[in-house]
Amino acid sequence: MIFLNSLRDKCFPHILYIVTSNVQPEPRRGRPRSENARRAILDAAAGLAFEGAASAGIDSIAARAGVSRTTVYKWWPSAAAVLLEGLLDRTHDTIEAPDSATTREALTEYLAKLVVLFRDSSAGALLRGLTAASVTDAGVAHAIIDEWFTPRRTAIIALLAEGVRRVELRADLDYEVTTDVLFAPIYYRLMYQHRPLTDRLAAEIMAVCWPGIAAQRES
């Protein structure tokens, strides 16, 4: 009996440690605080972006989101970066099209939605302001490329690649050049305002460009 009591006294603490060490903590309910803060910052940035606030700083974004400057800098290097990601986040539907759409229909829709975004909201003014600032601020220039152009171009190139796979577009298509040719007229009119961003522009661009990119059977 003395032996059993001694064995129990030695082993029980170890058994207890093993059991309690393997108890899984209860999962937190809802989104983590950091995710909520990031979402609040993006929403605040999107709101400022749609007000055309190209000059909005980190303090303005942080104040509207109800967070500290340090929290904003945790995810973004500059105000321009968070403004543009907020704008992209809010306007992601402008680079989406129904799965049932043909490549020509999807491209036309992308173009038309971009025209409306720049013409009918303050997003165009924001992009003009940031583009002007990018001439002397390399950080803003990088933000425009990283947070606006790159995600949008990635979506467009994926659409072009799918068009090639469907044999709707030429097999030897240069994706980068095609993207530039299709979308440059909209940015050109946005920046220089020499011609209006009309409802007809998307169809006019496609009428000129489509014969040069379509597969032979689609011409």
Residue pairs with C-beta under 8 A, 6 or more apart in sequence:
31 39
37 65
37 67
37 71
38 75
40 65
40 66
40 67
41 61
41 62
41 65
41 67
41 71
41 72
41 75
41 76
41 82
41 86
42 82
42 85
42 86
42 89
43 65
43 86
44 61
44 64
44 65
44 86
45 61
45 65
45 82
45 83
45 85
45 86
45 87
46 86
46 87
46 89
46 90
47 64
47 86
48 56
48 60
48 61
48 64
48 83
48 86
49 83
49 84
49 86
49 87
49 90
49 122
49 123
49 126
50 87
50 90
50 121
50 122
50 123
50 126
51 122
52 122
52 123
52 125
52 126
52 129
53 60
53 83
53 126
54 83
54 125
54 126
54 128
54 129
54 130
54 132
54 133
55 129
56 79
56 83
57 79
58 69
58 72
58 73
58 78
58 79
58 82
59 69
60 79
61 72
61 79
61 82
61 83
62 68
62 69
62 71
62 72
65 71
65 72
72 82
75 82
76 82
76 85
77 139
77 143
78 139
78 140
78 143
80 130
80 133
80 137
80 139
80 140
80 143
80 144
80 147
81 139
81 142
81 143
81 146
81 147
83 126
83 130
83 143
84 130
84 143
84 144
84 147
84 148
85 147
87 123
87 126
87 148
88 147
88 148
88 151
88 152
91 117
91 123
93 113
94 110
94 113
94 114
94 117
95 110
95 113
95 151
95 152
95 155
95 156
96 155
97 105
97 106
97 109
97 110
97 159
98 106
101 109
102 168
103 159
103 160
103 162
103 163
103 166
103 168
103 169
104 168
104 206
104 210
104 214
104 218
106 159
107 156
107 159
107 182
107 206
108 202
108 203
108 206
109 202
110 156
110 159
111 182
111 183
111 186
111 201
111 202
111 205
111 206
112 199
112 201
112 202
114 183
114 186
115 186
115 197
115 198
115 199
115 201
115 202
117 123
117 124
118 124
118 127
118 186
118 190
118 197
119 196
119 197
124 190
124 197
127 144
127 148
127 190
128 190
128 191
130 140
130 143
130 144
131 144
131 191
133 140
134 140
134 141
134 144
153 179
156 179
156 182
156 183
157 175
157 176
157 179
160 169
160 173
160 175
160 178
160 179
161 175
163 169
163 173
164 170
164 171
164 173
167 215
167 217
168 214
168 215
168 218
169 213
169 214
169 215
169 218
170 213
170 214
170 215
170 216
171 215
173 213
178 209
178 213
181 209
182 205
182 209
185 201
185 205
186 197
186 201
186 205
189 195
189 196
189 197
189 201
190 197
211 219
